[in-house]
Amino acid sequence: MSNINIEPIKKSKQIQYNRSCFRIVGISCAIILLILSVMIFLVYRTFKKNPSVSNLSVCIQNMAQLNGAINRYVEKKGDYPAQLNDIYPNFLDKKECMHCPADTSTSKETNYEYAKPEKNSKPETVIIKCKRHKLMKSDVWLFLQKNGKIKQYILQPGSNNEPIPGAEIDVNTLSP
């Protein structure tokens, strides 16, 4: 037999370079995942501590339902209801729509403030008010106008009861 000298295979620099690249990419991905998980936790904790954020959207949906029921009432009766309870059950399917989700009382009665508008009042006349929402340390008020628009006002602490106009939502364009 011939004596064959087999030299051990040396690791090439390319293989070493590839391994170090994979390590850097792996560490970078781990850091990114860690940052994302911390951000998700913080957002979740914020919404958990402040349920009024989700209650605000439910309240807007309730006001849209109430607006539709009031419009149906006006079409049939020719005038606005004397009180909000007059629209249930003939014009409003769910009585829960008459209760703001931010209200912590156990009463299931209507807790929105309703004001019957005059016959020739302006379209901007406020007919339903909700002043139960808090967003961080500010109060958030929702006003449903006769024309079907919801005006949002923000009352910041120490602002001497001067609300800041916020978003305007046209409930006539919301999908049911």
Secondary structure, DSSP 4 states (H G I P E B T S, - for coil): -----PPPPPPPHHHHHHHHHHHHHHHHHHHHHHHHHHHHHHHHHHHHH-THHHHHHHHHHHHHHHHHHHHHHHHHHSS--SSGGGGTTTT-S-GGGGS-TT--SS--S--SEE-PPPTT--TT-EEEEEEEEEETTEEEEEEEETTSEEEEEEE-TTSTT-PEEEEEEEGGGS--
